[in-house]
Amino acid sequence: MPVITPSPRPPQPADGDPDTPDAPAPAPLGAVKALRARLAHRRAWRTRHPRAALVVRRTTTVLSAILVLGALLLPNTLAALEPNRFARIPVEALIAAVLLLCLPRVPRLVAAALFGTALGALTVLNLLDMGFTEYLGRSFNLVLDWGLLDDAQSFVADSMGGAAATWAAVGAGVLAASLLVLMALAAVRLGELLAAHRERAARGALMAGTVWMTCVALGVQTFGVPVATSSASRAAEAQAHRVVDTLRDEAAFAKEAKADRFGATPGAQLVPDLRGKDMIFTFIESYGRSAIEDPVMAPGVDRTLDARTEALAKSGFHARSGWLTSATYGGSSWLGHSTFLSGLWVDNQQRYRTVTAGDHLTLTKAFEKTGDWDTVGIMPGVQKAWPEADWYGLDKVYDAFGMGYRGPKFSWSTMPDQYALEAFQRLEHGRKRDKPLMAEVILTSSHQPWAPIPRTVGWDEVGDGSVYDGIEASGVKAADIITDSARSKEEYGKSIQYSVTSLTQWLERYGTDDTVLVFLGDHQPLARVSGDRASRDVPVSVVAKDPEVLDAIDDWNWTEGLRPAEDAPVWPMSSFRDRFLTAYGSTPHPTGAGG
C-alpha cells in the first residue's frame, strides 16, 4: 500500500500580519491596486472594442489640438473674435513642440502640464479682457480688478435676480477651473503623441517652423491677417507689463497727490465770489457724449436738452455747457467723481485708494474749509459704509437707506432720481438755515441696464415712493434688453431724458436767485451702447440765475444752453477743479513737490 505523504502546510501568518488574506490592504497599496484594475479594465475594453477605442483616441487628440491652438490664437477683445484670427500659425505651438520632443518622459509630462495650465490661465485673462473692454473700455488689471468681480455679481443680482447672479458666479468659477484642467490635460495628450511619433513630429515641426519664418519675412496674410503670429506671447507680455506699470504707478501717484495748487489756501481765500450761493454739484450716471451725438439716442436727448434749456430760461436760469474727458468708461463711477472733484487723474482703484486716504483738497471740501457752507451728500447708490465722506468734506450723507424711500428698486438704482431730488428738497435744501448749502448729488436712474426706467410723476405725488410700485411693475424687464444692443441704446437714451428732466424740473421748482447748479456725466455708457472706440467725453453744464456766475466763466468759451456744441472745448476732467476755483476768485497756495 503506497504511503501518502501529506503536502506541507504553508506557514500561517501571525495575527495582525498585513499579508493576512482577511486583513484590509493599506490605503496606498489599495489605491495602487485600484488604479491597476482600472487600467486593466481600460485595456480590456480597448481589446474588445478596437474601432471604438481608435475613434475615442483620435477624437481626444483632435479636441486637444483644437483647444490648445484655439487658446493660443484667442484674441482679447470681442471685436477681434473673427474666424480669420484662427487661420494662423502660432509660434508658441512650434516652440512648445520642439521643447517637448527634446525632453525625457517625466520632465516632458511636467513641462506639458505647466504649459497647459499657463495657457489656461492666459485664456481666462483674455476672457476677462473681453468683458472689461466691452463694459469698461479697458483691459483687465491683474493687480487691481479682482474686487470689481464682486461688483459685477451685485449688478447681475440687481438686474437679473439673486439666483441668476449665483449661477453666473458658479458658472464662471467652473469655467475658469475647467480651462486650467482641460488645457493641462490637452497639452499632456499632445506631448505624448509627439513622443510616440518622434521622427515625424520633428520633421513636421521643422517644416512648420520654416513656413512660419517665411511668412514673417514675406508678410504673408490670409483673410486680412498675418499667417505667422505670436499673439499669445504678446498677450502674456502685455499682462506682465500691466502688472509692473501698476506697481510703479503707486509710488508715482502718491507723490503726485501730495502736490496741490490750492492745498494750503486759507478758507477765506477759497471761492470768495460764490459766497451766499447754494452750490449743487450733480453727477448723472452714464451721461456721455454718445447720448447727444449718436444717431439712435441723440434725437430724443437733444430735444429734451433744448426743451429744458427753454423752460429754464423762462424761470430765469441760463446755462453754459462744454465737454470733459472722463477718467473712466462704462462703469466705476467713483473714479469719475474723484477725478472731477480732486483735480487728479484717478483712473484705477489703486489711485482711488491712495487719494482718498490722503488730504488732497477736493472741490466739495473747499466749500467746507471756508466754514461758510453746510455740506451734504445725496447718495442713493451708497448701500454700505462710505468713509470717503470725510475726504469729500461732506458733513452729512444721505445714503440709500436714509431718504425714507418705500418704493421699489429699478434694477440697480435704489430709487428714481425724481424721488432722490424731492427727498433732498425735503431733508436739506428746503430747510431754513443760517448758512448756504453745498451739496453733492448722485443720480442713478440712468445706470445700466436701463430697465425698467421710472416715469416722471407730479412732484406733489412723489410721497414716500409708493407711487412707483405700478410704474416699476409695468416697465421693461432688464432680461429683455440686457443683451440687445439696439434696445439698450433706445432705453439708455430714455433714461438720460428722464434724469435731465427730473433735475431741471427740480431746479425750476425749487431753485432761487442764489442757486448754482453744476451737473455732468461721470462717464460714457458701455461700448455696446456708446460704440467701439467711442471717446470718453461727457457733457458738463453750469446753470445759474445770477449773470455774474456765468460771466465769471465767459473765457471758457462754452456753449450757451444745456447742449454743448460738437466743437465746444474739451478738457480733461481732472482740470475742472483748478479752473473752477480760479474762476471764482480762489488764491493758489501750493503744497507738496511740484506745486
GUFI-867219 format. One record per residue (C-alpha): x, y, z; residue in one letter. Coordinates in pm, 1 decimal. Layout:
N
         c1         c2         c3   code
          X          Y          Z      a
...
***
This chain:
595
         c1         c2         c3   code
        0.0        0.0        0.0      m
      158.2      322.8     -106.4      p
      247.0      574.3      155.2      v
       72.3      905.5      105.3      i
      287.5     1192.3      208.4      t
       80.9     1491.5      313.8      p
      158.6     1819.0      141.6      s
      343.8     2060.7      361.6      p
      115.4     2311.9      516.6      r
      204.5     2666.9      420.3      p
      316.8     2880.7      710.2      p
       34.7     3066.1      879.2      q
       79.1     3438.7      912.3      p
       75.9     3579.0     1259.8      a
     -220.2     3772.0     1389.0      d
     -219.5     4123.2     1254.3      g
       17.0     4035.7      965.7      d
      -71.7     4271.7      674.1      p
      -40.2     3981.3      435.0      d
     -325.5     3801.2      602.7      t
     -592.0     3742.8      331.1      p
     -871.2     3868.9      556.2      d
     -682.6     4187.5      652.6      a
     -754.2     4507.4      453.1      p
     -470.0     4636.3      240.2      a
     -310.2     4965.3      341.0      p
     -456.2     5270.8      170.5      a
     -162.6     5340.9      -64.9      p
     -143.9     4979.6     -174.5      l
     -520.7     4969.6     -216.6      g
     -514.6     5280.1     -429.5      a
     -241.4     5135.6     -649.3      v
     -433.7     4813.4     -692.8      k
     -749.7     5006.2     -778.0      a
     -561.5     5210.9    -1035.8      l
     -411.0     4899.9    -1188.1      r
     -756.6     4743.4    -1201.9      a
     -899.2     5042.8    -1381.9      r
     -611.4     5044.3    -1631.2      l
     -653.4     4674.9    -1689.3      a
    -1025.0     4723.8    -1747.4      h
     -949.8     5004.6    -1989.6      r
     -701.0     4790.8    -2183.4      r
     -952.2     4510.1    -2191.7      a
    -1216.3     4748.9    -2327.1      w
     -976.7     4861.8    -2599.1      r
     -908.1     4499.6    -2686.8      t
    -1277.8     4414.6    -2705.2      r
    -1369.7     4732.5    -2896.8      h
    -1066.7     4834.5    -3106.2      p
    -1257.2     5053.0    -3350.4      r
    -1438.5     5246.3    -3079.8      a
    -1111.4     5287.1    -2890.1      a
     -944.9     5424.8    -3203.9      l
    -1226.7     5672.8    -3255.4      v
    -1201.3     5786.9    -2892.3      v
     -822.2     5830.1    -2916.8      r
     -841.5     6028.5    -3237.2      r
    -1132.3     6240.4    -3115.3      t
     -946.1     6319.5    -2792.4      t
     -636.9     6415.9    -2990.2      t
     -829.4     6639.1    -3228.1      v
    -1015.4     6808.9    -2943.8      l
     -687.6     6860.0    -2756.7      s
     -531.0     7020.6    -3063.2      a
     -835.5     7244.7    -3117.7      i
     -833.8     7350.2    -2750.7      l
     -463.3     7434.5    -2741.1      v
     -447.9     7606.8    -3079.8      l
     -771.7     7792.3    -3010.5      g
     -630.0     7922.5    -2682.0      a
     -304.3     8027.6    -2848.8      l
     -493.2     8222.8    -3116.3      l
     -774.0     8362.2    -2897.5      l
     -782.9     8745.5    -2909.3      p
     -861.5     8952.2    -2600.5      n
    -1143.0     9163.0    -2747.2      t
    -1484.7     9066.9    -2878.3      l
    -1434.6     9287.3    -3183.6      a
    -1135.3     9074.7    -3290.2      a
    -1316.2     8744.4    -3233.5      l
    -1347.5     8650.6    -3601.2      e
    -1278.9     8324.2    -3790.6      p
     -974.4     8467.0    -3970.3      n
     -795.3     8500.0    -3635.7      r
     -783.8     8121.5    -3608.9      f
     -637.6     8057.1    -3956.6      a
     -281.4     8128.2    -3845.5      r
       32.9     7956.8    -3719.9      i
      120.8     8038.6    -3356.8      p
      493.9     8037.7    -3290.3      v
      430.4     7927.9    -2931.3      e
      298.7     7591.3    -3056.5      a
      620.4     7533.9    -3253.7      l
      845.1     7621.1    -2960.8      i
      645.9     7401.3    -2723.2      a
      656.4     7107.5    -2968.5      a
     1035.3     7129.3    -3006.5      v
     1083.9     7154.2    -2630.0      l
      862.0     6854.0    -2557.7      l
     1036.9     6644.7    -2822.4      l
     1371.5     6706.3    -2651.5      c
     1263.8     6607.7    -2300.0      l
     1255.7     6263.7    -2134.8      p
      916.0     6128.9    -2031.8      r
      877.6     6261.3    -1676.2      v
     1012.2     6613.6    -1746.6      p
      800.7     6613.4    -2063.6      r
      483.7     6538.2    -1867.7      l
      564.1     6811.2    -1615.1      v
      650.3     7067.2    -1883.1      a
      335.8     6987.3    -2084.3      a
      115.1     7017.1    -1776.0      a
      272.2     7350.5    -1679.1      l
      243.4     7481.4    -2033.9      f
     -122.7     7380.6    -2049.6      g
     -202.0     7532.7    -1711.1      t
      -33.0     7860.1    -1807.7      a
     -224.2     7860.6    -2135.2      l
     -548.5     7802.6    -1945.3      g
     -469.4     8096.6    -1715.6      a
     -394.8     8317.3    -2016.7      l
     -727.3     8214.2    -2170.0      t
     -910.1     8318.3    -1851.8      v
     -732.1     8654.6    -1861.5      l
     -821.6     8700.4    -2228.5      n
    -1188.2     8632.6    -2148.4      l
    -1171.9     8884.9    -1863.1      l
    -1014.3     9135.2    -2102.7      d
    -1308.9     9083.3    -2338.0      m
    -1559.6     9152.9    -2063.7      g
    -1376.5     9455.3    -1923.9      f
    -1320.8     9604.9    -2268.4      t
    -1689.1     9560.3    -2351.0      e
    -1811.9     9719.4    -2029.2      y
    -1531.3     9946.6    -1906.6      l
    -1340.6    10024.2    -2225.1      g
    -1012.5     9885.4    -2092.6      r
     -833.5     9557.9    -2027.9      s
     -846.6     9363.6    -1702.5      f
     -581.6     9462.8    -1449.1      n
     -440.1     9155.6    -1278.4      l
     -341.7     9356.4     -969.8      v
     -637.9     9588.1     -918.8      l
     -955.3     9448.9    -1069.3      d
    -1040.4     9132.9     -875.3      w
    -1258.0     9335.8     -640.4      g
    -1469.6     9454.5     -932.5      l
    -1589.4     9097.7     -988.5      l
    -1794.5     9130.7     -667.8      d
    -1947.1     9449.8     -808.7      d
    -2027.1     9263.1    -1129.8      a
    -2207.4     8992.6     -933.0      q
    -2403.1     9257.4     -740.9      s
    -2500.8     9422.3    -1068.4      f
    -2626.1     9090.5    -1209.0      v
    -2820.6     9028.1     -887.9      a
    -2986.5     9370.3     -909.5      d
    -3060.9     9330.7    -1279.7      s
    -3145.1     8961.7    -1315.3      m
    -3209.1     8840.0     -961.7      g
    -3004.8     8670.8     -690.0      g
    -3038.1     8321.2     -836.0      a
    -2906.2     8433.8    -1173.8      a
    -2613.0     8607.9    -1004.4      a
    -2529.1     8295.1     -804.0      t
    -2544.6     8068.3    -1106.1      w
    -2338.2     8315.3    -1308.6      a
    -2070.8     8322.6    -1037.9      a
    -2068.4     7942.8    -1008.7      v
    -2057.3     7905.9    -1386.0      g
    -1767.8     8149.1    -1415.2      a
    -1575.0     7964.1    -1144.0      g
    -1638.0     7625.4    -1303.3      v
    -1537.3     7758.5    -1645.3      l
    -1210.3     7900.5    -1511.6      a
    -1120.4     7580.2    -1325.6      a
    -1218.4     7364.9    -1625.1      s
     -999.3     7567.7    -1858.5      l
     -696.5     7518.4    -1634.0      l
     -751.1     7141.7    -1600.0      v
     -858.2     7066.9    -1956.3      l
     -578.9     7275.1    -2106.5      m
     -321.1     7089.5    -1895.6      a
     -464.4     6750.1    -1995.6      l
     -477.1     6855.2    -2361.6      a
     -113.7     6964.9    -2356.8      a
       -6.6     6636.6    -2193.7      v
     -203.3     6439.9    -2453.8      r
      -36.0     6623.2    -2740.7      l
      305.2     6589.3    -2577.7      g
      264.7     6212.6    -2554.1      e
      150.7     6198.7    -2915.5      l
      462.3     6384.5    -3026.8      l
      683.7     6147.7    -2830.3      a
      510.5     5843.6    -2978.3      a
      586.0     5967.5    -3331.7      h
      913.1     6147.2    -3263.4      r
     1066.3     6137.2    -3612.0      e
      755.5     6250.9    -3798.4      r
      684.2     6511.6    -3531.3      a
     1036.9     6651.0    -3559.3      a
     1009.8     6678.1    -3937.3      r
      668.8     6840.9    -3906.7      g
      797.2     7092.8    -3652.4      a
     1091.9     7177.3    -3879.3      l
      863.6     7229.1    -4178.7      m
      613.4     7436.9    -3978.7      a
      897.2     7649.6    -3838.9      g
     1029.0     7711.3    -4189.0      t
      682.9     7811.4    -4309.6      v
      639.2     8042.9    -4010.2      w
      969.3     8222.8    -4070.3      m
      897.0     8252.6    -4441.6      t
      557.3     8404.0    -4372.8      c
      714.5     8653.2    -4132.3      v
      981.5     8750.4    -4383.8      a
      734.5     8792.5    -4669.9      l
      446.0     8931.6    -4465.1      g
      209.1     8663.3    -4590.7      v
     -155.3     8717.9    -4496.4      q
     -477.6     8521.9    -4521.1      t
     -818.2     8683.3    -4483.2      f
     -651.6     9012.6    -4396.8      g
     -437.2     8892.0    -4104.6      v
      -74.9     8767.7    -4092.8      p
      -34.2     8390.3    -4116.5      v
      255.3     8388.2    -3868.5      a
      165.5     8512.3    -3521.5      t
      296.2     8534.0    -3167.7      s
      -27.4     8674.2    -3021.4      s
      -23.8     8455.3    -2709.0      a
      327.9     8569.1    -2617.9      s
      232.5     8930.9    -2675.4      r
      -78.5     8891.2    -2461.1      a
      125.3     8741.0    -2177.3      a
      383.4     9016.6    -2215.7      e
      111.7     9282.4    -2204.9      a
      -26.9     9134.7    -1882.3      q
      321.5     9134.6    -1728.8      a
      387.3     9495.3    -1832.7      h
       49.4     9595.8    -1691.1      r
      141.5     9445.6    -1354.0      v
      482.0     9617.9    -1348.5      v
      335.3     9952.3    -1457.1      d
       66.1     9928.9    -1190.5      t
      319.5     9866.5     -914.8      l
      537.1    10154.5    -1033.6      r
      239.0    10387.1    -1064.1      d
      150.1    10355.8     -696.1      e
      459.9    10539.2     -572.7      a
      449.8    10795.8     -852.2      a
       85.3    10882.4     -792.5      f
      130.8    10907.2     -415.2      a
      394.1    11175.8     -480.6      k
      170.4    11349.7     -732.9      e
     -123.4    11355.3     -490.5      a
       84.9    11549.1     -236.1      k
      128.3    11836.1     -481.4      a
     -176.1    12062.3     -463.3      d
     -203.3    12411.5     -610.8      r
     -470.1    12508.4     -357.7      f
     -372.8    12271.1      -78.2      g
     -259.9    12544.1      165.0      a
     -510.4    12811.1       61.7      t
     -687.1    12951.2      370.3      p
    -1063.6    12903.9      376.5      g
    -1122.8    13276.5      349.6      a
     -946.2    13277.2       11.3      q
    -1142.6    12989.4     -141.8      l
    -1433.2    13065.0     -382.0      v
    -1500.0    13415.0     -239.7      p
    -1709.4    13504.2     -546.2      d
    -1966.4    13236.9     -459.6      l
    -2035.9    13344.5     -102.7      r
    -2406.4    13321.1      -26.3      g
    -2482.2    13079.9     -313.2      k
    -2638.3    12737.1     -275.6      d
    -2396.0    12516.8     -472.4      m
    -2526.6    12187.8     -615.1      i
    -2275.8    11953.3     -783.6      f
    -2468.1    11673.9     -955.7      t
    -2346.4    11365.0    -1139.6      f
    -2582.5    11194.7    -1384.6      i
    -2491.5    10828.5    -1420.4      e
    -2353.8    10727.9    -1764.8      s
    -2441.9    11065.6    -1921.7      y
    -2189.7    11059.8    -2206.2      g
    -2122.3    11231.4    -2534.9      r
    -2287.4    10945.2    -2720.5      s
    -2624.5    11043.3    -2573.6      a
    -2600.6    11376.6    -2756.0      i
    -2438.1    11264.8    -3081.9      e
    -2532.5    10901.4    -3152.1      d
    -2795.1    10885.4    -3430.0      p
    -3015.3    10647.7    -3228.8      v
    -3010.6    10828.0    -2893.0      m
    -2939.2    11187.5    -2992.6      a
    -3276.4    11292.2    -3139.7      p
    -3467.7    11232.2    -2818.2      g
    -3192.5    11351.5    -2584.1      v
    -3122.8    11666.3    -2787.8      d
    -3493.3    11754.1    -2794.3      r
    -3502.4    11716.8    -2417.2      t
    -3192.5    11933.8    -2366.9      l
    -3328.3    12207.1    -2593.8      d
    -3672.6    12196.5    -2432.2      a
    -3526.9    12207.9    -2082.9      r
    -3295.5    12497.7    -2179.7      t
    -3600.2    12692.5    -2291.7      e
    -3801.0    12601.6    -1981.0      a
    -3515.9    12707.7    -1752.3      l
    -3481.4    13036.7    -1936.8      a
    -3848.0    13111.1    -1869.0      k
    -3771.3    13064.1    -1498.6      s
    -3473.1    13296.8    -1520.0      g
    -3198.4    13032.4    -1534.6      f
    -2928.3    13025.9    -1802.4      h
    -2658.7    12771.0    -1876.4      a
    -2315.5    12721.1    -2030.5      r
    -2200.3    12376.7    -2143.2      s
    -1878.7    12206.5    -2254.2      g
    -1707.2    11867.7    -2258.2      w
    -1486.0    11686.6    -2009.0      l
    -1288.6    11369.3    -2077.5      t
    -1363.7    11120.9    -1801.3      s
    -1100.8    10906.2    -1632.3      a
    -1330.2    10603.3    -1659.9      t
    -1564.2    10444.8    -1913.0      y
    -1870.7    10224.8    -1889.4      g
    -1860.6    10199.0    -1509.0      g
    -1658.2    10259.9    -1190.9      s
    -1835.4    10592.2    -1143.8      s
    -1638.8    10672.6     -827.3      w
    -1327.4    10717.3    -1042.8      l
    -1503.2    10991.2    -1240.1      g
    -1636.1    11156.5     -924.4      h
    -1296.2    11163.3     -753.7      s
    -1118.6    11284.9    -1068.8      t
    -1361.7    11573.2    -1116.9      f
    -1353.7    11683.2     -754.6      l
     -985.1    11626.2     -672.3      s
     -818.5    11762.6     -984.6      g
     -614.4    11440.2    -1011.9      l
     -639.3    11174.1    -1280.3      w
     -791.3    10884.1    -1083.5      v
     -831.6    10608.9    -1342.4      d
     -791.6    10292.7    -1133.0      n
     -879.4    10155.2     -790.9      q
     -526.7    10184.2     -657.2      q
     -518.2    10556.4     -731.2      r
     -861.3    10593.6     -575.2      y
     -745.9    10426.9     -253.1      r
     -432.4    10641.0     -246.3      t
     -603.2    10974.9     -298.1      v
     -896.0    10911.0      -63.2      t
     -654.8    10804.7      211.2      a
     -474.8    11140.9      187.9      g
     -569.2    11503.5      239.1      d
     -567.8    11632.1     -118.4      h
     -824.8    11913.3     -139.9      l
    -1147.6    11826.1     -318.0      t
    -1374.4    12084.8     -474.2      l
    -1650.4    11996.5     -229.1      t
    -1411.9    12011.6       67.3      k
    -1304.8    12359.4      -40.4      a
    -1654.1    12479.7       46.5      f
    -1641.4    12304.5      384.7      e
    -1299.2    12454.8      452.0      k
    -1438.5    12806.4      422.3      t
    -1673.8    12744.7      714.4      g
    -1940.2    12939.6      524.9      d
    -2139.0    12644.3      385.5      w
    -2323.9    12345.4      523.7      d
    -2214.8    12044.0      317.8      t
    -2425.2    11734.7      243.5      v
    -2421.3    11435.4       10.9      g
    -2724.6    11278.0     -156.5      i
    -2604.3    10925.9     -237.0      m
    -2887.0    10687.0     -333.1      p
    -2631.8    10442.0     -476.3      g
    -2441.7    10402.1     -147.0      v
    -2564.8    10090.1       33.4      q
    -2280.0    10026.5      277.6      k
    -2031.6    10218.5      491.9      a
    -1876.8    10506.8      299.5      w
    -1574.6    10652.9      484.0      p
    -1483.4    10868.2      181.4      e
    -1738.9    11124.0      302.3      a
    -1471.5    11287.7      520.4      d
    -1233.6    11320.2      227.0      w
    -1505.6    11481.1       17.4      y
    -1576.8    11724.2      300.3      g
    -1940.6    11624.6      349.7      l
    -2079.4    11694.7      695.8      d
    -2382.6    11473.5      639.1      k
    -2455.0    11194.8      389.3      v
    -2795.4    11052.1      296.6      y
    -2745.0    10703.1      156.5      d
    -2994.0    10459.3        3.0      a
    -3147.0    10391.9      344.3      f
    -3157.4    10746.3      478.1      g
    -3405.2    10917.0      248.5      m
    -3727.0    10748.6      358.6      g
    -3788.9    10567.9       30.7      y
    -4061.1    10299.7       44.6      r
    -4096.4    10223.1     -325.1      g
    -3942.2     9950.9     -545.6      p
    -3587.5     9935.5     -678.4      k
    -3542.7     9996.3    -1050.4      f
    -3281.3     9730.1    -1127.0      s
    -2951.8     9859.7     -986.3      w
    -3094.1    10201.8     -899.7      s
    -3232.1    10206.0     -548.4      t
    -3479.5    10488.3     -617.2      m
    -3588.5    10716.3     -902.7      p
    -3397.4    11041.4     -949.8      d
    -3713.8    11245.7     -901.8      q
    -3764.0    11091.6     -559.0      y
    -3397.7    11148.5     -460.6      a
    -3425.6    11515.9     -557.6      l
    -3757.1    11561.5     -377.3      e
    -3605.0    11398.9      -66.9      a
    -3307.3    11635.2      -95.4      f
    -3551.3    11926.9     -101.1      q
    -3743.1    11795.7      198.6      r
    -3442.5    11697.2      408.8      l
    -3195.5    11976.6      334.0      e
    -3244.0    12224.0       50.9      h
    -3589.6    12341.2      161.9      g
    -3497.5    12389.2      526.6      r
    -3430.0    12727.8      681.1      k
    -3063.2    12754.6      765.3      r
    -2800.7    13000.8      883.3      d
    -2558.6    12915.8      604.4      k
    -2598.8    12842.3      234.1      p
    -2580.0    12479.8      122.6      l
    -2317.7    12293.2      -77.0      m
    -2442.7    11953.2     -193.3      a
    -2302.1    11666.7     -394.8      e
    -2589.1    11475.4     -557.6      v
    -2552.9    11142.7     -740.8      i
    -2842.5    11049.3     -971.3      l
    -2866.0    10679.9    -1055.0      t
    -3174.1    10620.0    -1272.9      s
    -2961.0    10617.0    -1589.0      s
    -2743.2    10331.3    -1458.0      h
    -2734.1    10022.0    -1677.6      q
    -2922.5     9801.5    -1761.7      p
    -3169.9    10090.3    -1823.8      w
    -3472.9     9877.2    -1748.8      a
    -3716.8     9940.3    -1602.3      p
    -3696.2    10321.2    -1624.8      i
    -3900.6    10539.5    -1386.7      p
    -4160.7    10778.2    -1521.6      r
    -4192.9    11141.3    -1418.8      t
    -4487.5    11196.7    -1186.3      v
    -4632.8    11511.9    -1035.8      g
    -4392.8    11646.2     -774.4      w
    -4673.2    11658.1     -521.8      d
    -4739.5    11286.6     -586.8      e
    -4389.3    11159.0     -505.4      v
    -4463.9    11097.8     -137.3      g
    -4269.5    10806.8       12.4      d
    -4212.6    10645.1     -328.7      g
    -4505.0    10401.9     -319.0      s
    -4638.3    10569.5     -632.8      v
    -4361.8    10394.3     -826.3      y
    -4484.8    10041.0     -749.6      d
    -4703.9    10019.1    -1057.6      g
    -4450.9    10203.1    -1274.8      i
    -4174.4     9955.1    -1192.0      e
    -4400.2     9652.5    -1233.8      a
    -4517.4     9761.6    -1579.8      s
    -4175.1     9865.6    -1703.6      g
    -3941.0     9684.7    -1942.8      v
    -3754.5     9398.6    -1774.1      k
    -3376.3     9401.8    -1764.8      a
    -3357.2     9049.4    -1906.5      a
    -3539.2     9166.6    -2219.4      d
    -3279.6     9423.6    -2322.4      i
    -2955.0     9340.6    -2144.3      i
    -2813.8     9150.8    -2444.7      t
    -2990.7     9353.9    -2714.1      d
    -2768.1     9640.4    -2828.2      s
    -3039.3     9823.0    -3025.0      a
    -3291.4     9816.8    -2740.7      r
    -3021.5     9906.2    -2489.0      s
    -2946.6    10220.4    -2688.4      k
    -3311.6    10317.9    -2701.2      e
    -3369.4    10263.3    -2329.2      e
    -3042.2    10433.1    -2236.7      y
    -3147.7    10744.1    -2428.6      g
    -3482.2    10743.6    -2247.6      k
    -3308.9    10714.6    -1910.3      s
    -3092.6    11020.6    -1983.2      i
    -3401.7    11215.0    -2084.9      q
    -3567.3    11115.9    -1756.6      y
    -3266.7    11215.3    -1542.9      s
    -3211.2    11551.4    -1713.2      v
    -3581.7    11630.3    -1695.1      t
    -3601.1    11541.1    -1325.3      s
    -3300.5    11756.4    -1237.7      l
    -3402.7    12062.2    -1436.5      t
    -3764.0    12042.0    -1320.3      q
    -3637.1    12034.1     -963.1      w
    -3431.0    12347.1    -1035.6      l
    -3731.2    12523.3    -1189.6      e
    -3949.7    12430.3     -894.2      r
    -3711.5    12487.7     -604.8      y
    -3419.3    12695.1     -735.4      g
    -3369.0    13052.2     -613.8      t
    -3175.3    13356.0     -726.9      d
    -2880.9    13217.3     -528.7      d
    -2889.2    12859.3     -659.9      t
    -2595.8    12747.6     -877.4      v
    -2613.0    12402.2    -1036.3      l
    -2313.1    12224.2    -1189.7      v
    -2408.0    11891.9    -1346.3      f
    -2223.8    11643.7    -1565.3      l
    -2195.1    11280.7    -1662.5      g
    -1949.9    11060.4    -1475.3      d
    -1860.9    10850.9    -1781.9      h
    -1982.6    10718.2    -2115.5      q
    -2213.3    10413.5    -2121.3      p
    -2060.2    10075.6    -2203.9      l
    -1926.5    10007.6    -2553.4      a
    -2235.2     9807.7    -2656.4      r
    -2425.3    10138.3    -2634.6      v
    -2166.9    10411.2    -2694.7      s
    -1997.3    10219.2    -2977.9      g
    -1649.3    10077.3    -3031.8      d
    -1368.3    10328.8    -2988.1      r
    -1606.8    10595.3    -2858.7      a
    -1448.9    10889.9    -2681.7      s
    -1457.2    10925.8    -2304.9      r
    -1614.3    11270.9    -2324.4      d
    -1909.9    11368.5    -2106.3      v
    -2122.5    11686.9    -2109.5      p
    -2087.6    11939.6    -1827.5      v
    -2312.2    12240.7    -1759.5      s
    -2315.3    12535.5    -1520.8      v
    -2664.6    12677.0    -1456.0      v
    -2749.4    12992.0    -1258.0      a
    -2983.3    13291.6    -1240.3      k
    -2716.6    13536.7    -1130.8      d
    -2547.6    13660.4    -1452.5      p
    -2221.5    13719.6    -1265.8      e
    -2185.9    13345.6    -1209.8      v
    -2181.5    13277.7    -1584.3      l
    -1981.8    13592.0    -1664.5      d
    -1701.0    13453.2    -1447.9      a
    -1656.6    13160.7    -1689.7      i
    -1708.6    13358.4    -2008.6      d
    -1348.1    13294.9    -2115.6      d
    -1412.4    12919.7    -2106.5      w
    -1590.4    12960.7    -2442.2      n
    -1859.6    12710.3    -2351.6      w
    -2183.4    12679.0    -2547.4      t
    -2496.4    12862.6    -2431.8      e
    -2767.1    12625.0    -2311.2      g
    -2761.6    12266.4    -2186.4      l
    -2640.4    12108.0    -2510.5      r
    -2268.1    12161.0    -2577.7      p
    -2173.2    12216.6    -2940.1      a
    -1973.4    11947.5    -3113.5      e
    -1670.2    12178.9    -3128.6      d
    -1706.7    12313.6    -2773.7      a
    -1384.3    12296.0    -2565.6      p
    -1283.6    11952.4    -2438.2      v
    -1081.9    11940.4    -2114.9      w
     -953.0    11653.0    -1905.5      p
    -1195.0    11600.9    -1618.3      m
     -904.9    11647.6    -1377.2      s
     -858.7    12008.8    -1492.2      s
    -1202.0    12129.0    -1380.4      f
    -1129.1    12178.0    -1010.4      r
     -847.9    12430.1    -1058.4      d
    -1031.3    12613.7    -1337.8      r
    -1342.8    12642.6    -1123.7      f
    -1157.8    12757.2     -811.3      l
     -964.1    13014.7    -1014.8      t
    -1273.8    13143.9    -1195.2      a
    -1444.9    13220.7     -866.9      y
    -1161.2    13408.4     -703.5      g
     -960.7    13144.8     -514.5      s
     -596.6    13226.3     -437.3      t
     -339.9    12949.9     -500.3      p
     -121.7    12842.1     -207.9      h
       60.3    12528.7     -326.1      p
      166.4    12233.1     -114.3      t
      397.6    11943.3     -195.1      g
      659.5    11886.6     -461.5      a
      580.0    12036.5     -797.2      g
      316.8    12269.6     -650.9      g
***
